[in-house]
């Protein structure tokens, strides 16, 4: 039995979030690329019992999505992100955010 709360039928690894490219392939390198202004991370909360469970599903994936939106895909490096994420994790702990622990 999974330790994950109900409502998340498929596990979404942090590396998958980090590898997301918000610019569709047919717009890459073209004039249309300038019209992509950002991205959003959906969080369906109908099975989440409160704010702490929402935090669990959102973090640290939200940290990865933020970097995806604010950096070019060709300049991203997941290993480097994981080093920077340690500082984000410390912030989340200080703020008492109920984040999903990183896989060992």
C-alpha positions in Angstrom: 0.0 0.0 0.0 1.3 3.4 -0.9 2.1 6.0 1.7 1.0 8.7 -0.7 -2.3 10.4 0.0 -5.4 9.6 -2.1 -5.9 11.8 -5.2 -2.6 11.2 -6.9 -3.0 8.1 -9.1 0.4 8.5 -10.7 3.6 9.5 -9.1 5.2 12.5 -10.9 9.0 12.5 -10.2 10.7 15.8 -9.6 12.9 15.2 -12.6 9.9 15.0 -14.8 8.6 18.4 -13.6 12.1 19.9 -14.1 12.3 18.6 -17.6 9.0 20.2 -18.7 9.3 22.6 -21.6 6.4 25.1 -21.6 7.2 26.1 -25.2 5.5 23.8 -27.7 8.0 22.2 -30.1 6.5 23.8 -33.2 7.1 27.3 -31.7 10.7 26.6 -30.5 13.1 29.1 -32.2 10.3 30.9 -34.0 8.6 34.2 -33.6 5.7 32.6 -31.8 7.9 31.6 -28.8 7.6 35.1 -27.5 3.9 34.6 -26.8 4.5 31.9 -24.2 4.5 34.0 -21.0 4.6 31.3 -18.3 3.2 28.0 -17.1 1.0 26.8 -14.4 1.1 23.7 -12.2 -2.3 22.1 -11.8 -3.2 20.7 -8.3 -6.5 18.9 -8.1 -7.5 19.0 -4.5 -10.7 17.2 -4.3 -9.1 14.3 -2.3 -6.9 16.5 -0.2 -8.0 16.9 3.4 -6.5 20.3 4.0 -3.7 22.8 3.5 -1.0 20.5 4.8 -1.9 17.8 2.2 -1.9 20.5 -0.5 1.6 21.5 0.5 2.7 17.9 0.4 1.7 17.6 -3.2 2.9 21.1 -4.3 6.4 21.1 -2.7 9.2 20.7 -3.8 7.6 20.3 -7.3 6.7 24.0 -7.2 10.4 24.8 -6.8 11.2 22.8 -9.9 8.4 24.5 -11.9 9.5 27.9 -10.8 13.0 27.3 -12.3 11.4 25.8 -15.5 9.5 29.0 -16.0 12.3 31.4 -15.2 15.1 29.7 -17.1 15.8 28.5 -20.7 15.6 24.8 -21.2 19.0 24.6 -22.8 20.5 26.2 -19.6 18.9 23.9 -17.1 20.7 21.1 -15.3 18.8 18.8 -12.9 21.9 17.8 -10.9 22.7 21.5 -10.3 19.0 22.1 -9.4 19.2 19.4 -6.8 22.1 21.2 -5.1 20.2 24.5 -5.1 17.1 22.6 -3.9 18.8 21.9 -0.5 18.6 25.6 0.3 14.9 25.6 -0.7 14.3 22.6 1.5 15.8 24.4 4.5 13.5 27.4 3.8 10.5 25.0 3.6 11.5 23.4 6.9 11.9 26.8 8.6 8.4 27.8 7.4 7.0 24.5 8.6 5.7 23.6 5.1 4.6 20.0 4.9 6.6 19.1 1.7 7.1 15.7 0.2 10.5 14.4 1.2 13.0 13.9 -1.5 13.6 10.3 -2.6 16.8 8.9 -1.3 
